[in-house]
Structure formats: structure tokens, C-alpha cells
Amino acid sequence: MHNGDFKDNQHEGHPGYIISAIRKKLQCSISTEPNLVLLNAGTNDCVFNKDIPNAHVRMQGILDDLFKNIDGVTVLLSTLLRNNNDTVNANVIEVNKQYRQLVKDNQAKGRKIELAEMNNGFIEESDILSDDTHPTHDGYRKMAAVWACTFDVVEKKGWITSPNKVDEQKDGNNMCDPDVSNFKTPVKTQQGGQKEYTDGEYKHANDGIDQS
């Protein structure tokens, strides 16, 4: 998928996908062997109440795929944003506990993984839209600040290595070809507080969403 103003704007931000569905989409990204992966997933599991006690098991599957297939990769795993719906937020609290422990467990294995803490009070209730789930423009700015701070941590640890040289034939099919025609667009994921940052209202829907 691709959207946004970056020249290289391909990403795996699939609206409505739960953790297990995101894992199925990883192969195209894995084949490019990125040296740094920013991973934020699980909010939809919380919204749809999908087997919350085992969210960490599904996330561990994603981590295993990344670390086993990309030499030298560093992963920034974020906790989930607070949710202004109390029932969903109870799931968020539980999943975040699992993720914090997951980072410790994988670090103990010698893996280059760091926690990007998105749920420590820095991002507040007022930073969430009226849908109770998605951040406002200022909320996105705060998320970016957390990513940047976490990147500084791993950079100081010397974990950021040069990207691997990837054989162009490794992708195998045009689903991984970074060409506009091979990606679904536009992707409406943000409705911020300023008109110029609004690309439409995001709504969850069952049509086209892989909840498997």
C-alpha cells in the first residue's frame, strides 16, 4: 500500500486488520529486508475483542518472522494508544502489558527490539478523535515524537545497521513491486484537527477487512 507525501511511501498500514491478518501481509516488506521496522498493531484486536489473552502470541509470530528472515533488523514495537471507550480500553491495557513483557523477553534472546511507549499519559484523552480510537492531528504529532525518541535510543545502542542489499528478483511477483498500480489507494486513515491534514473520516467496516 502507499499514501502520504513521502517520495518512498510504501507501507503495510492495512485499515481494520488484526494482528494475524497483518502477519499475512508481511512477506512483501520482509523481502525488501528493511534495517528498521516500526510496528504498531493490535488496536483492531482490541476493538473487535479478538482473543485478547493471546495477543502477545500473535505478535510474537510477527516478531519471529522479522528476526528470522531479516539479518540485522531492529524493531520498534509500540504499545497501543489509549481508547476512550472503556470496554475497548480494558483490552488495550491488557495487550500493552503483554507487549511490554514481550519486548523484555525478546531482548533477553539478544534480539534488537525496543519498546515505543505510546500509553504513559503523554498522549491524552483529548488527543483522540470522537471515534474513541484514532488520534487527532496533535495525537499523530505526539506519536511521531515517541517514534523519534525510541529511534534515538536504539541508535545510541548502535543497533541501526546499513540496509541489506536485496536482489530485485527476490520479490517474485508484482504484489511487491513498488509501483503505484500495484497498491490500493487512497487510504483514508486520518482526520486531524487541521483541514490540510484531513484525508477523510476513517470508519471500520466488515467489507474488505480481513479478520482471520
C-alpha positions in Angstrom: 0.0 0.0 0.0 1.1 3.6 -0.4 0.0 7.1 0.6 1.3 10.3 2.1 3.8 12.9 0.9 7.0 10.9 1.3 8.7 10.1 -2.0 9.1 6.5 -0.9 5.7 6.0 0.8 5.0 2.3 0.6 3.8 0.8 3.9 1.9 -2.1 5.4 -0.8 0.0 7.1 -3.9 -2.0 6.4 -7.1 -0.4 7.7 -9.1 -2.7 10.0 -6.6 -5.6 10.1 -6.0 -7.5 13.3 -2.5 -8.9 14.2 -2.9 -12.2 12.4 -4.1 -10.6 9.2 -1.2 -8.2 9.3 1.2 -11.1 9.6 -0.1 -12.5 6.3 0.9 -9.2 4.6 4.4 -9.1 5.8 6.2 -11.0 3.0 6.4 -8.1 0.7 8.1 -6.0 3.3 10.3 -8.8 4.5 11.6 -9.4 1.0 13.0 -5.8 1.0 14.9 -6.6 4.2 14.5 -3.2 6.0 17.1 -2.4 8.7 14.4 -0.8 10.9 10.7 -1.8 11.4 8.2 0.4 13.2 5.4 -1.9 14.4 2.1 -0.7 15.7 -0.6 -3.4 15.6 -3.3 -4.7 17.9 -5.8 -1.8 18.2 -8.3 -3.6 15.9 -7.9 -6.8 18.0 -9.0 -4.7 21.0 -11.9 -3.0 19.1 -13.1 -6.4 17.8 -12.3 -8.1 21.1 -10.3 -10.8 19.3 -8.7 -13.3 21.7 -7.1 -10.6 23.9 -5.3 -13.0 26.3 -3.2 -14.3 23.3 -2.5 -11.1 21.5 1.2 -11.5 22.5 1.3 -14.9 20.9 0.2 -13.5 17.6 2.6 -10.6 17.9 5.4 -13.0 18.7 4.7 -14.7 15.4 5.3 -11.4 13.6 8.5 -10.8 15.5 9.8 -14.3 14.7 9.1 -13.7 11.0 11.0 -10.5 11.1 14.0 -11.6 13.1 14.4 -15.0 11.4 14.2 -13.5 7.9 16.0 -10.2 8.0 19.6 -10.2 9.1 20.4 -7.3 11.4 16.9 -5.9 11.7 15.9 -3.6 14.5 12.2 -3.5 15.6 10.5 -0.7 17.5 7.3 -2.2 18.9 4.8 0.3 20.2 2.2 -0.1 22.9 -1.3 0.8 21.8 -2.9 4.2 22.2 -5.5 4.7 25.0 -9.0 4.2 23.8 -11.8 6.5 25.0 -14.3 3.6 25.1 -13.9 2.0 28.5 -14.6 -1.6 27.3 -12.0 -1.3 24.4 -9.5 0.4 26.7 -9.6 -2.5 29.1 -8.4 -4.6 26.2 -5.8 -2.0 25.4 -4.4 -2.1 28.9 -4.1 -5.9 28.8 -2.4 -6.0 25.4 0.0 -3.3 26.5 1.0 -5.4 29.5 1.7 -8.3 27.2 3.8 -6.1 24.7 5.9 -4.6 27.5 6.8 -8.1 28.6 7.2 -9.3 25.0 9.9 -6.7 24.4 11.8 -7.8 27.6 11.6 -11.5 26.6 12.9 -10.8 23.1 15.7 -8.6 24.3 16.7 -11.5 26.6 17.1 -13.6 23.5 19.6 -11.0 22.1 17.2 -9.5 19.6 17.4 -5.8 18.7 13.9 -4.7 19.8 12.9 -1.6 21.8 9.5 -0.5 23.2 7.9 2.7 21.8 5.7 3.7 24.8 2.6 5.3 23.4 0.5 4.8 26.6 2.1 6.5 29.5 0.0 9.7 29.7 1.9 11.7 27.1 -0.9 11.0 24.6 -4.0 12.1 26.4 -7.8 11.7 26.1 -8.0 15.0 24.2 -5.6 13.6 21.6 -8.1 11.0 20.5 -10.9 11.7 17.9 -14.6 11.3 18.7 -14.5 7.8 17.3 -12.6 7.0 20.6 -9.8 5.2 18.8 -7.8 7.3 16.2 -5.6 10.2 17.1 -6.1 13.8 16.2 -3.5 15.7 14.2 -1.8 16.6 17.5 -2.1 13.0 18.6 -0.2 11.9 15.4 2.5 14.5 16.2 2.9 13.0 19.6 3.1 9.5 18.2 5.8 10.8 15.8 7.7 12.2 18.8 7.6 8.8 20.6 8.9 7.0 17.5 11.7 9.6 17.2 12.7 9.3 20.8 12.7 5.5 20.6 14.8 5.7 17.4 17.3 7.8 19.3 17.5 5.0 22.0 18.4 2.3 19.5 20.7 4.5 17.5 22.7 5.2 20.7 22.9 1.5 21.3 24.5 1.1 17.9 21.6 -1.1 16.6 21.0 0.7 13.3 23.0 -1.0 10.6 23.1 -0.3 6.9 20.3 -1.9 4.9 21.0 -5.2 3.3 21.5 -5.3 -0.5 18.4 -7.0 -1.9 18.2 -8.9 -5.2 15.5 -7.2 -7.2 14.3 -10.6 -8.3 13.7 -11.7 -4.8 10.2 -10.2 -4.7 8.9 -12.8 -7.1 5.7 -11.1 -8.2 4.3 -7.7 -8.8 2.5 -7.6 -5.5 5.8 -6.4 -4.0 6.7 -4.1 -6.9 6.8 -0.5 -5.6 4.7 0.7 -8.5 1.6 2.8 -7.9 -0.5 0.4 -10.0 0.2 -2.4 -7.6 -1.0 -0.7 -4.5 -4.5 0.2 -3.2 -5.0 3.9 -2.8 -6.2 6.3 -1.4 -6.1 5.1 2.1 -8.2 7.1 4.5 -6.7 6.8 7.9 -6.5 10.3 9.4 -8.9 13.1 10.2 -6.9 15.6 12.0 -7.7 18.9 13.6 -6.5 21.0 10.7 -8.1 20.9 7.3 -4.9 20.4 5.4 -4.1 17.3 7.3 -7.5 15.7 6.8 -7.9 12.9 4.2 -11.3 11.7 5.2 -13.1 10.1 8.0 -11.9 6.7 8.9 -14.7 4.1 9.6 -14.4 0.5 10.5 -16.4 -1.8 8.2 -16.7 -5.5 7.6 -16.4 -5.3 3.8 -12.9 -5.9 2.7 -11.5 -6.3 6.2 -9.5 -9.5 6.8 -10.3 -10.5 10.4 -8.9 -14.0 10.0 
